[in-house]
Amino acid sequence: MKAYKLIDRIDEETGRSIFAYGQAETIYHLGRVNRPRLYFAIRGYFLTAFATRLDAEAFIFENTPFAKDQPELWEVSGIKRKIKPRKKLDLLADYDIDNVPGYSDWPPGTVFLDKVKFIRLIKKYY
């Protein structure tokens, strides 16, 4: 499926989660297929993206002050998961996934993907 991913650019070949920190942060390789970290995948947590460009742009517009240094919007392809996680991802950073309270208020348009491949850069926000 086509989706839209917000990342923070590290260098020419890599980016990282734009809002996840600590152990929950994911490093993305722009020229390769990316998969979720095993620790999270076996617990049902996969890579996040947005179903539409509008959803992604609305999210970054509302949250720019909280973003990391070099946010970018990318078109990606991936395999969609049918079930959304029910726990808040930013609380998973300390690896205590079994004790994180339930959460169902993911940003509008959030999709969960088994894998992500970055297709093209759409916009830089820096």
C-alpha angles and dihedrals in degrees: 000000000000114000140158124248129194114209140166109239115233100175141324094298106030144051135174142215109296097216106012116096138185118007091351093061115111125206114215125205107213097208098046143057109270125209130192120267110271094237091061098035094058087053093051100261116129138169118301130223138148126264093222138027089236091058091050094047093047089052096049091044091055095042106034093117089060097046125104124254107285112024118186135180117224135184107232138180124219149142112271123229115219099217124062117217114254098212128082108256097211089062091055093071093099093054092243093126096151093058099045114114120246119271132181103168100099114161114278112274096020114156129184120224134196090213139002131209118187110231106176142345110248104178143355118215096199 
